[in-house]
Amino acid sequence: RIEEVIEEAERLGYKDVFILPGGSIAKKILAKEKPDACLGVACLKELMLGSFICEKFGAAGQGVALLRDGCVNTEVDWKILNDRMHLNSDIT
């Protein structure tokens, strides 16, 4: 399903999609890319870290929490992710 998310992000005009092993790398990406906004999918701990990073770099952040903590064998609510991806988009 990750491929579907990437394809939809491209269709919606997202600048890029990154799959990260942890939130600390997000800081480097935001410093380099300087986005106006970003959407993260992670455990609650990483989403909290990400919100502080977004604030530091002036990016509007949205987050979708994983249904179970952990990086392996976890799941996301795909409808919530899809809804968040379409925020501020005229594309349906």
Buried (B, 14 or more C-beta within 10 A) or exposed (E): EEEEBBEBBEEBEBEEEEEBEEBEEBBEBBEEEEBEEBBBBBBEEBBEBBBEBBEEBEBEBBBBBBEEEEEEEEEBEEEEBEEBBEEEEEEE
